[in-house]
Amino acid sequence: MSPDLIDQLKGQLGANGLPYSLPIHPNLVHLTLGLFIVAIAFDIVGTLFPLEKPIFKFLAIPATRSNFFDVGWYNILAAAVITFFTVAAGFYEVMLAEPTADVKSAWGLQAMETMLWHGVGGVVLLMLIVAMAIWRGFQRFLWRKDRAQQVQWSYLLAGLGIFALMFVHGTLGAQLAAEFGVHISADRLLRLGENPNLLLK
């Protein structure tokens, strides 16, 4: 591509090097995380419901076991859908990223290594979340549809394992932002000598 065309495009990009003022990927990341965590948490509560039932009764909370499993199912389904957009936005925004080159992260990685690991991790997590949604669907509609406990213990343990992967993956993303200044609006505006408070006005 011609350098002149690239320069024309750069003139239309905001402080983050994106064609919009605030990055989309971080917001979608937190939506993905919230949906997945709620899905697994409610399935755990539904699984342990016989132990918790007296507590709900004491607190006068009208709860049924199937309601917890409904929340778990719809949240894992939503997480599987949203994660496609999260990963797509992440790849788009990382292609336009201009990280600080002369810095190493707390894990001893440079910017490009961190971006590559974060990108690969995003695709792996996407596949795992979709696989969990499919597994959950089979449990809900075929394997365990007539059982009080709608999910298997192995499913819950796999979900907890994915929490650990999300922590590692999220730390890489946080390092991209905090240590390399990737798509942090205030950081970029300060480097340009501008007032970051004017971004929101």
N, C-alpha and C positions, 0 to 999 in steps of 0.2 A: 504494500500500500504506500502511496506517496506521502512523504513527510509533511507536505503542505496540507493534505487532507486531514492528517492526524492533528496538525496544529489548528485547523478549523474546528475540529471536534473538541479539542481541549478548551477552546474559547467558550464553548457552550456548557462545559462541565462546572459543577459547583465546587465548594471547598474540599469535598471528599474525593474529587475526581469522578463523581457520578453525575448522571444527567438529572438528578433530583437532589434536594437539599439534605435529606436524612437517609441513611442506609436502611434498606428493608430487611435484610438478612437477620440482624440481631433481634428484631421484633418477632419475626417468624420462628426463630430459634426458641425463644421463650414460650411461644404458643405451643410448639412441638413438645418441649420439655413438660410444660404444665399438663397437657392432655395425656401424655404417656404416664407421668407420675400419678395423676389422678386415676387413670385406668387401672394400674397395678395396685394402688392403695385401696381402691374400692373393692377390687376382687379379693384382696387380702382380708378386708373387713367382712366381706360376704362369706369367705371361707371360715373365718373365726367367729361368725355370728352366734353359734350356740353358746360360746363362752361370754359373749358381750351382751346377749339378750337381756339379762337382769339389769345391766347398766342402763340400756335404753329404756327399759320399763321404769326404773327408778327415776330417771330424768324426764319421764313422760314424753319420750321421743317416739312417735309412731313410725317404726321402721320394720320393713320386711326384708328377708334375705334376698329375694329376687330383685328388689329395687337396687341393692348394691351391685349385683351382677349386671343389671341394665346399664348403670352408670359406667361400669368397667368396660362393657362391650362398646357403647357408643363413643366413649373417649378413645379407646384404642383404634377404632375405625376412623375417627376424625384425625388422630395423630398420623395414621398411615397416609391419609390424603394430604394433609398440610405439609408433611415432610417432603413431598415431591417439590412443592413450591419453595420450601426452606432451602433445599439443596440447590435448586435452580437459581434462586436469588444469590446464594453464596458463590456459586461458580461465576455468575455474571459479574458480581461485585469484585471478586478476587482478580478477575481478568483486568479490571481497571485500577487495581490497587498499586500504590507506589510506596512500599514499605521502606523504612529506614534501613539502609544496606549495611552500615558499619556497626550493628548492634547484634549481640547474641542474647537469646532468651535465658530465663532462669534454668531451663533444661539443657542449655548449651547448644541450641539449634539456631541457625541463621534464618532470616526471613523466608527465603524460598523453601527451605526444608520444612519449616513450620507450616507454610501454606500448602505444600504437597501433602504432608501428613494430615492436616486438617481436612483437605479435600477428599483424600482417600477415606478418612474416618467418617466423613459425612455420607459417602456412598454406602459404606458398610452399615452404618446406623440406619440408613433408609431401607436397605434390604432386610435388616433384622426387625425393624418396626413393622414392615409389610408382612414379613413371615409370622410375626407375633399376631398380627390382625387376622391372618388366614388361619393360624392355629386356634385362635380364640373363636373364630367363626365356626370351625369344625366342632369345637367343644360345645358351643351354644346351640347349634342347629342339628348336629348329628350324634356325636359320641355321648354327650351328657345331657341331652335335652330333657330327659325325664328324671334327672337326679337333682336333689336339693343343692348339692355343691356343684356348681356349674363349671368350675375350672380345676385343672389338675395341679398338684403341688409342683410338678416339674415346670409347668408354665409360670408359676409365681417365682420360682427360683431363677428361671431364665430371665424374667423381668428384672429381678434384683441384680443379676449379672450385667444386664444392659445399663442399669443405673450406674454401675462402676465404669463401664465404657463411656457413658455420657459425661461422667466427671472428667476423665482423661481428655476426651475430645473437647469438652467445653473449656478446659484449661488451655489447650492449644489455641482456641479461638480468643480467649481472654488475653493470651500473650501476644497474638497478632494485633489486638487493639491497644493494649496498655504499653507493650514494650516496643512494638514496631510502628505504632500510630496509624494502623490501617483503618480507614473510614471512621475516625473519631473526629466529628465536626469541630469541636472546640480546639483540639490539637492542631488540626490543619489551619484553622483561622488564626491561631496564635503564631504559627510558623509564617503565615503570610503577613503578619503585623496588623491583623484586623481584630475587631472586637467580637468575640463569640456570642455576646449577649444580643447582638443585632440580628443573629440568624433567626431567632424565633419571633422577631417583630415583623 
